[in-house]
Amino acid sequence: MHANNSSSEEQKFQVRKLQISDKNKGFIELLRQLTVCDSVSDKDFEDQFRELSALGDDHIISVIEDESSGKIIATGSIFIEKKFLRNCGKVGHIEDVVVDSNARGLKLGKKIIAFLTEHAHLMGCYKVILDCSLENKAFYEKCGFKQKEIQMVKYFI
């Protein structure tokens, strides 16, 4: 697959929700392009898929499949946090956005972000937030996000 910016290429790739069959279409391998992602057995994948699916619209994993290769080439997720703040408002948290290195330049990341942002809006969220690396800041700014405060983390590994 070659990254070109033709509109026919852009319209060819549609965002959809993760399906249980996507494990066999390179979903886990794609996540490895983002961060550490160990092997996931078929049973563990199915168990996690069913648990996340039970959350309904409060947790969505979106993907884009390249129909010509049958591979998942982009993904991102969102979960909806219910708060007491802002009249018991909701916040959308975008996570785990990655586009296959061979498919970058096709605006698939923008498609994933637009899908997830629209989902948050439809769910009644008053904002949607995400964390990103400094090198991805410009990309998210093009998607309408702005830098606010700083991120902190503590790992339990």
Salt bridges, closest charged atoms under 4 A:
GLU9 OE2 - LYS12 NZ 3.95
ASP22 OD2 - ARG16 NH1 2.79
ASP42 OD1 - LYS23 NZ 2.93
ASP47 OD2 - LYS43 NZ 2.67
ASP57 OD1 - LYS17 NZ 3.51
ASP58 OD2 - LYS82 NZ 2.97
GLU65 OE1 - ARG16 NH2 2.69
GLU65 OE1 - LYS25 NZ 3.24
GLU81 OE2 - LYS83 NZ 3.22
GLU81 OE1 - HIS93 NE2 2.67
GLU141 OE2 - LYS137 NZ 3.54
GLU149 OE2 - LYS148 NZ 3.33
